[in-house]
Amino acid sequence: MLLLLVAIPVLSIAQGRFANGVAEVPYNGGFTFTRIRYGSNGFRRSGGAWAHDYPSADANISKIIQYVSLIPINVSGTNVFDLDDPEIFRHPIIYISEPGFWAMTDKEGESLRQYLLKGGFVILDDFEAEQWYNMEEQLRRAMPEHQLIEIGPDHPIFSSFYRLDDIYVPHPYVTDKPQYFALFEDNDPKKRMLALVNYNSDLAEYWEYSDDGFLPMAVEGTTNEAYKLGVNYIYYALIH
């Protein structure tokens, strides 16, 4: 049974220790927030678009999930893997940051395809405007027979744990209204969701800065709503 709270407090969460910028948590059956690394070798190892908001956002959302639920979750660290690393198949949810700059090798594309078809779920977050076209192209390489379908407040992913008055948490820096798209088995919205796309959105920015008040919008309660969406996504994916 999950512990439900009326609102998520913005906690002050200390970052864990991350060796060489990547903390790999040994698999133990618990949920570990898992981010995908991409790009050329230099940027892949040292940072780049994939690492935006890392590691604070990953650590903070993990702590929030631990605080509000009984989901067994590892909070001592988070994972970062390349898409062609077999270890991703141990983790039911993966996260890709700034997919407007995302690039895959053919091997990584095939690995993502197999991961999604075998039950995995990917969240794509933190991109806007023309960056859509690269994100769409990369997804199409992995899942050419699947179509991105726009979803709205009536989809159960948005109320799986928390009920939000407004799911359209604004991008902290961009004025365009967020939109949400998904890939589904057999392109049927009634079947399992494979991928969730947050377009004109940057939830992880709120997660990253929730413990230092950097974002002015955080004091207006927007950070709580960004956390609620993140909790809903992860809870929904774990039970479907």
C-alpha positions in Angstrom: 0.0 0.0 0.0 1.4 3.4 -0.9 1.6 6.4 1.4 -0.3 9.2 -0.3 0.4 12.8 0.7 -1.6 15.9 -0.3 1.4 17.7 -1.6 5.0 17.0 -2.1 7.3 19.2 0.0 10.4 20.6 -1.7 13.1 18.9 0.3 16.7 19.8 0.7 18.5 16.8 -0.7 22.2 16.3 -0.5 23.9 14.9 -3.6 25.5 11.5 -3.3 29.0 10.6 -4.3 29.3 10.1 -8.1 32.6 8.4 -9.2 33.8 9.9 -12.5 30.4 11.6 -12.9 28.6 8.2 -13.0 27.2 6.2 -10.1 26.2 2.7 -11.0 24.1 1.1 -8.4 24.6 -2.7 -8.3 21.3 -4.4 -9.3 19.4 -5.5 -6.2 15.8 -5.6 -7.3 14.9 -2.1 -6.2 14.1 0.7 -8.6 17.1 2.9 -9.6 16.7 6.1 -11.6 18.5 5.3 -14.9 19.7 7.9 -17.4 20.9 7.3 -20.9 24.2 8.7 -22.1 24.8 9.6 -25.7 27.0 11.6 -28.1 30.6 11.4 -29.2 33.1 9.7 -27.0 34.4 12.9 -25.4 31.1 14.4 -24.6 29.6 11.0 -23.8 32.0 10.5 -21.0 32.5 14.0 -19.7 29.0 15.4 -20.1 27.1 17.1 -22.8 23.4 17.4 -23.5 22.6 14.0 -21.9 23.9 15.2 -18.6 21.7 18.3 -18.3 20.4 18.5 -14.7 22.5 15.5 -13.7 23.1 14.3 -11.0 21.0 16.5 -8.8 17.7 16.0 -10.7 18.1 12.2 -10.6 19.0 12.1 -7.0 16.2 14.5 -6.0 13.3 12.7 -7.7 14.6 9.4 -6.2 14.5 10.9 -2.7 11.0 12.3 -3.4 9.7 8.8 -4.5 11.2 7.3 -1.3 9.5 10.0 0.8 6.0 9.7 -0.6 5.7 6.0 -1.4 6.7 2.5 -0.4 8.3 1.8 -3.8 11.6 0.1 -3.1 14.0 2.6 -4.5 17.8 3.0 -4.3 18.7 6.5 -3.2 22.4 6.0 -2.6 23.1 6.8 -6.3 21.6 6.6 -9.8 22.6 4.8 -13.0 23.9 6.1 -16.3 24.2 3.7 -19.2 24.8 3.7 -22.9 21.8 2.4 -24.8 23.6 -0.6 -26.0 24.6 -1.6 -22.5 22.8 -4.9 -21.6 22.3 -3.5 -18.1 19.5 -1.3 -19.3 17.3 -4.5 -19.5 17.5 -4.8 -15.7 15.8 -1.4 -15.3 12.1 -0.9 -16.4 12.4 2.9 -16.9 15.1 4.9 -18.6 15.3 8.7 -19.0 16.7 10.7 -21.9 17.5 14.4 -21.4 17.6 16.9 -24.2 16.6 14.5 -27.0 16.8 17.5 -29.4 20.6 16.7 -29.4 20.3 12.9 -29.0 22.2 10.7 -31.4 22.3 6.9 -31.6 24.4 4.3 -33.3 22.6 1.6 -35.2 23.5 -0.8 -32.4 22.0 1.5 -29.8 18.9 2.0 -31.9 18.3 -1.8 -32.1 19.0 -2.1 -28.3 16.3 0.6 -27.6 13.9 -1.2 -29.9 14.4 -4.5 -28.1 14.2 -2.8 -24.7 10.8 -1.2 -25.5 9.3 -4.3 -27.1 10.3 -6.4 -24.1 8.5 -4.2 -21.6 10.8 -1.2 -21.1 9.6 2.4 -20.8 11.5 5.6 -21.8 10.8 9.2 -20.7 12.1 12.0 -23.0 12.3 15.4 -21.4 13.9 18.8 -21.7 13.5 20.0 -25.3 11.5 22.5 -27.3 10.8 24.1 -30.6 12.7 22.7 -33.6 14.5 20.2 -31.4 11.3 18.1 -31.9 12.5 16.9 -35.3 15.7 15.2 -34.1 13.9 13.5 -31.2 11.3 12.2 -33.7 13.9 11.0 -36.1 15.8 9.1 -33.4 12.6 7.4 -32.1 11.6 6.5 -35.7 15.0 4.8 -36.2 14.2 2.5 -33.3 10.5 2.1 -33.7 9.6 2.9 -37.4 6.2 1.3 -37.3 5.1 3.3 -34.3 3.5 6.7 -34.4 3.7 9.4 -31.7 0.2 10.1 -30.4 -0.6 13.2 -28.4 -2.2 12.5 -25.0 -3.9 14.8 -22.5 -5.3 15.0 -19.0 -7.6 12.1 -19.5 -4.8 9.6 -19.9 -4.3 7.6 -16.6 -0.5 8.3 -16.5 -1.3 11.8 -15.3 -3.4 10.6 -12.4 -1.7 7.3 -11.4 -0.5 8.6 -8.1 -1.4 12.3 -7.8 -4.3 14.1 -9.3 -3.1 17.4 -10.8 -5.4 20.3 -11.4 -3.3 21.2 -14.4 -0.8 18.8 -16.1 0.8 21.5 -18.2 3.7 22.4 -15.9 5.3 25.3 -17.7 8.8 25.1 -19.1 10.9 27.3 -16.8 12.4 29.3 -19.6 10.1 28.8 -22.7 6.7 30.3 -23.0 5.2 27.7 -25.4 2.6 25.4 -23.7 3.9 21.9 -23.0 2.6 19.0 -25.0 2.7 15.3 -24.3 3.1 12.5 -26.8 3.4 8.7 -26.4 4.3 5.5 -28.3 1.9 2.6 -27.7 1.9 -1.0 -28.5 0.2 -1.5 -31.9 -0.3 2.3 -32.0 -3.3 1.7 -29.7 -3.6 4.2 -26.8 -5.6 1.6 -24.8 -2.5 -0.7 -24.8 0.9 -0.5 -23.1 2.7 2.8 -23.3 6.3 2.4 -24.5 7.6 6.0 -24.5 6.5 9.3 -23.1 7.6 12.6 -24.6 7.5 15.8 -22.7 7.7 18.5 -25.4 8.2 22.2 -24.6 8.9 20.9 -21.1 11.8 20.6 -18.7 10.6 18.8 -15.5 14.2 17.9 -14.5 15.1 21.6 -14.3 12.7 21.9 -11.4 14.0 18.7 -9.8 17.6 19.9 -10.0 17.1 23.3 -8.4 14.4 22.3 -5.9 16.8 22.3 -3.0 18.4 25.7 -3.6 15.6 27.9 -4.8 17.4 28.9 -7.9 14.3 29.0 -10.1 11.9 31.9 -9.2 8.9 29.7 -10.2 9.8 27.2 -7.5 8.4 29.5 -4.8 5.1 29.5 -6.6 4.5 25.8 -6.2 5.5 24.8 -9.8 8.3 22.6 -8.5 5.8 20.5 -6.5 3.7 20.0 -9.7 6.9 18.9 -11.6 7.6 16.4 -8.9 4.0 15.1 -9.0 4.3 14.5 -12.7 7.6 12.6 -12.2 6.1 10.4 -9.5 3.1 9.7 -11.7 5.2 8.7 -14.6 7.4 6.3 -12.6 4.5 4.8 -10.7 2.4 4.3 -13.8 5.3 2.6 -15.7 6.1 0.3 -12.8 2.6 -1.0 -12.6 2.0 -1.4 -16.3 
